[in-house]
Amino acid sequence: MAAVTTVAAKTRPPVFPSEIVTALQPIIPAGWTVKADARSIVIARDEQITLLNPISLPPLELEDLLREFGRKTDYLIILVFKERMTDEQYADLKAKRDKAIRKIVDNPKIDGKTKYSMVNREKDKYPLPMYFNSRFSIYLHRTDPPPLKVYPESAADERTKILKELLKLMRKYEDHGN
């Protein structure tokens, strides 16, 4: 009798939103929902969270800060899939964005709050994808961009777990620069 040799089939990593959702489903924390269409994934927390901007807050207990300055909202992680940028396209876009931001940051005539707003406008003008895979550049949108903090802290922990799991399914642009 002849020996039978088996070769383990190589499985390709998930590429399309529906494939990534299938891979995410088993690890998504309870109380979160995941949906996809052809070009996006939406991961939503079933219960609302409270956002708090920690900058320039008065010295109050956390519960008082959340009540007085917090904003209740839905928590979403949105991934938008677009045609994969070449390394050169990404580098060019990042260079344009960095140049525009540097021009603002280095201008001593612009005050801090105005700089912050202007820098954010430039980031919106030159959005950079956070992740990529073999076919797509993937843009990340979250309810809580820095410096916002999420409460309850358990929601922030769940968000962090989800983002870590995403890194197992796609690659992160190393020099993203938020």
Wavefront OBJ file of the C-alpha trace (Angstrom):
o trace
v 0.000 0.000 0.000
v 1.331 3.427 -0.953
v 1.843 6.071 1.681
v -0.588 8.959 1.526
v 0.869 12.402 1.953
v -1.374 15.229 2.959
v -0.512 18.857 2.610
v -2.180 21.278 4.928
v -4.166 23.736 2.894
v -3.033 27.291 3.352
v -5.892 29.488 4.379
v -5.736 33.050 3.236
v -6.372 35.729 5.812
v -9.730 37.512 5.662
v -9.701 40.383 3.179
v -13.248 41.539 2.521
v -15.445 43.150 5.190
v -17.767 40.131 5.382
v -14.799 37.795 5.923
v -13.361 40.034 8.640
v -16.736 40.165 10.408
v -16.872 36.356 10.366
v -13.418 36.252 11.979
v -14.377 38.929 14.553
v -17.729 37.461 15.632
v -16.337 34.891 18.098
v -14.209 37.438 19.972
v -16.479 40.490 20.043
v -17.449 41.210 23.669
v -21.030 40.628 24.733
v -23.069 43.793 24.317
v -21.521 44.731 20.964
v -22.922 44.289 17.438
v -20.959 43.885 14.208
v -22.350 44.547 10.728
v -20.757 44.819 7.304
v -21.549 45.787 3.769
v -19.317 45.623 0.697
v -17.090 48.540 1.773
v -17.432 48.973 5.535
v -17.727 47.386 8.947
v -19.613 48.986 11.835
v -18.948 47.735 15.354
v -21.416 49.242 17.824
v -21.793 49.024 21.581
v -25.387 48.233 22.494
v -25.404 50.569 25.524
v -24.450 54.219 25.355
v -21.177 55.482 26.780
v -20.165 58.821 28.258
v -17.390 60.824 26.603
v -15.282 63.214 28.633
v -12.656 65.637 27.392
v -10.091 65.623 30.218
v -8.444 68.889 29.204
v -8.932 71.880 31.540
v -11.428 70.225 33.862
v -11.969 71.520 37.391
v -10.763 69.351 40.295
v -13.955 67.360 40.908
v -14.691 63.700 41.588
v -15.044 61.623 38.426
v -18.781 61.079 38.951
v -19.314 64.848 39.200
v -17.179 65.482 36.103
v -19.140 62.910 34.112
v -22.457 64.368 35.217
v -21.440 67.974 34.552
v -19.143 67.722 31.522
v -19.719 64.255 30.064
v -21.690 63.613 26.893
v -23.792 60.457 26.492
v -23.564 58.950 23.030
v -23.510 55.738 21.040
v -20.095 54.101 20.661
v -19.085 53.152 17.128
v -15.968 51.780 15.504
v -16.285 52.207 11.745
v -13.877 50.702 9.233
v -14.104 52.005 5.666
v -12.442 49.938 2.936
v -11.025 51.725 -0.116
v -8.738 50.630 -2.915
v -5.309 49.804 -1.521
v -2.865 52.697 -1.728
v 0.587 51.978 -3.004
v 3.413 52.703 -0.574
v 4.265 55.739 -2.710
v 0.676 57.071 -2.614
v 0.576 56.673 1.152
v 3.953 58.381 1.603
v 2.899 61.273 -0.671
v -0.391 61.801 1.165
v 1.327 61.623 4.551
v 3.997 64.120 3.423
v 1.304 66.594 2.250
v -0.567 66.225 5.509
v 2.583 66.547 7.645
v 3.654 69.661 5.735
v 0.258 71.320 6.207
v 0.217 70.454 9.921
v 3.819 71.575 10.472
v 2.981 74.960 8.908
v 0.238 75.437 11.516
v 2.162 74.064 14.500
v 5.239 76.178 13.755
v 3.259 79.428 13.434
v 3.768 81.386 16.685
v 0.892 83.759 15.825
v -1.745 81.013 16.202
v -3.010 80.287 19.731
v -3.279 76.731 21.103
v -7.029 76.151 20.688
v -6.993 77.541 17.165
v -3.982 75.351 16.294
v -5.816 72.302 17.591
v -8.861 73.052 15.408
v -6.754 73.866 12.360
v -4.672 70.698 12.721
v -7.848 68.617 12.929
v -9.152 70.263 9.742
v -5.928 69.339 7.954
v -6.250 65.751 9.197
v -9.786 65.708 7.746
v -8.508 67.219 4.503
v -5.760 64.580 4.175
v -7.189 61.452 5.837
v -4.777 58.576 6.266
v -5.854 54.956 6.408
v -4.982 53.234 9.682
v -4.846 49.659 8.374
v -4.367 47.721 5.162
v -4.568 44.216 3.792
v -3.732 42.680 0.441
v -6.593 44.485 -1.292
v -7.702 47.506 0.742
v -6.543 50.559 2.637
v -8.794 50.728 5.676
v -9.823 53.937 7.413
v -10.691 53.839 11.112
v -13.334 56.155 12.576
v -14.125 56.035 16.295
v -16.516 57.845 18.584
v -13.616 58.738 20.885
v -10.707 60.342 19.063
v -7.971 61.583 21.418
v -8.077 63.279 23.861
v -11.612 62.056 24.654
v -11.985 59.416 27.376
v -14.679 56.721 27.450
v -16.745 55.808 30.500
v -17.554 53.370 31.890
v -13.955 52.191 31.803
v -15.191 48.685 30.952
v -16.357 50.078 27.583
v -12.875 51.496 26.969
v -11.371 48.090 27.847
v -13.748 46.362 25.420
v -12.865 48.883 22.699
v -9.159 48.238 23.264
v -9.720 44.478 22.996
v -11.564 44.924 19.688
v -8.819 47.152 18.252
v -6.171 44.582 19.276
v -8.149 41.857 17.527
v -8.305 43.967 14.372
v -4.502 44.027 14.327
v -4.558 40.240 14.053
v -6.698 40.473 10.913
v -5.031 43.362 9.087
v -1.807 45.290 9.138
v -1.352 48.759 10.575
v 0.414 51.491 8.651
v 3.491 51.922 10.856
v 3.894 55.646 10.476
v 0.230 56.551 10.613
v 0.656 59.673 12.723
v -3.022 59.669 13.846
l 1 2 3 4 5 6 7 8 9 10 11 12 13 14 15 16 17 18 19 20 21 22 23 24 25 26 27 28 29 30 31 32 33 34 35 36 37 38 39 40 41 42 43 44 45 46 47 48 49 50 51 52 53 54 55 56 57 58 59 60 61 62 63 64 65 66 67 68 69 70 71 72 73 74 75 76 77 78 79 80 81 82 83 84 85 86 87 88 89 90 91 92 93 94 95 96 97 98 99 100 101 102 103 104 105 106 107 108 109 110 111 112 113 114 115 116 117 118 119 120 121 122 123 124 125 126 127 128 129 130 131 132 133 134 135 136 137 138 139 140 141 142 143 144 145 146 147 148 149 150 151 152 153 154 155 156 157 158 159 160 161 162 163 164 165 166 167 168 169 170 171 172 173 174 175 176 177 178
